[in-house]
Amino acid sequence: MKALLYHIQLNVSDIDFYRELFNFLEYRVKDDGRDYLGATDGQTDIWVMRTDKAYDALPYHRKARGLNHLAFRVPRREDVDRFSREFLGPRNLPTLYNSPRAFPEYHPDYYAVYFEDPSRIKLEVVFRSADVPAS
């Protein structure tokens, strides 16, 4: 049986950050409330829910069990740089791993920027052409 990823849910401290991120990345908002937001690219939905106060004090760490990061693929290498300049720059969000830059250890034309949301969940915007075979 073939299956496709239907949705992902993230529990976060800052819903507004994701409203801005999804808008910039041209995701369509499916449902939006004070404590939640659902958005889609037409294939996979991403739901973000405000973390309950009882759990909000627990720090997130991407090396613990659970989510490591989310990667959003863009169609052109220049889009990674544009995202860094137009989304991360105005928000003074630092990048990780001296990115944006090439990561040939992942794929010959892998070019990405890594950053964290306000809850420290790692996110990535990546270009990688589909027609270049992996090494």
N, C-alpha and C positions, 0 to 999 in steps of 0.2 A: 504494500500500500504506500503510495506517495503522499506525503504531507508537506504543507507549506507553513511557515511561521505565520500565525494569525495575529497575535498581539504580544506585547511586553508591558508589564506594569512596573513602574518605579515609584517608590515611596520617597518623597523629597521634602525639603523644608521650604523651597521657594518656587511656587507655581508660576509666578510672573516671569521668572527666568525662562521657563519652558514655553510660555506663550510667545515670548520674543524669539526664542530659538526656532520654534516650529514655523512661525511667520517668516523669518528670514530664509529658512530652508524650503519654503513653499509647501509645507504640509497643510492639509485641509483640516480645520478643527471640526470634529464630529459632535462633540459635546463639551460644555464648559460650565463650571460652577465655581463657587468660592474655594472649595477644597479639592477640586479635581479638574483635569483637562484630558480630553481624548483627541488625538490627531492621527491622520492617516496619510500615507503616500499613495494610496489606492491599492496596495497589496498587504501591507503590515500596519497594524494600529499600534500606537504607543499611548499608554495611559499613565498619567502622573497623578499621584494622590498625595495630599498633604499628610505628613507623618503625624500620628497622634502624639500629643504632648508627652504621654508616658514613655514613648519610645524615642522622642526627639533628642533627648540628652545622650543617647548612646551614639558614640562616634561611628561613622561609616569608614570602612577601610577596604579598598578594592582587592587586597591580597587575602582577605578573609573569605569564608564560604559565601557564595552568592555572586552577584554581578561583578565582573571585572571592568568592562566598559561597553559603551555603545558606539558603533561606527556608522556614520552617514556617508554614503558614497556619492560623489559628485561627478558630472560628465567630463569635466576638463580640469587639467592641472591648475590652470589660472584661477579656477573657482576656489581652490584651497587658499590661495593667497588673498583673494578677494574676501573670503569669509574672515580670515585673520585680520585683515585691515578694517573691514566694515562692521563686523560683529564683535570680535574680541577687543580690538583697539579702543573703540568708544566706551567700552565697559571696563577698561583697564584689567582685563582678565589675562593673567600670565599664561604662557604656553609651557608645555612640558617637553623635555628631551631636545631642547634647542630646535624645536619645530616652529614653523613649517620647514620641512626638508624631505629629501628622498630617504627611503628606507629599503635599499636594495636587498637587504637580508630577508625581507618578506616577499618581495617580488621585484623583477627588474625595473618596473616603472612605478613602484609604490611611492606616492608622495602624499604626506599627511601633516596635519596639525593636531596635536593632542592638548587638551585643557581639562579643567575641572569645573563642575557646576558649584553653586554656593554650598551644597552639601558634601562636596569633595568627590562626587561621582565622576569618574573619568569618562570623557567623551572624545570622539575623534571625527574629523572631517577628512575624507580620503579620496584621492583619485587613483584609480588603477584601471588600465585598459583591459578589456576582457579578451582581446585577441593576442596578447603576448603570453606565451606559456610560462608557468611558474618554474623556477630553477630547482 
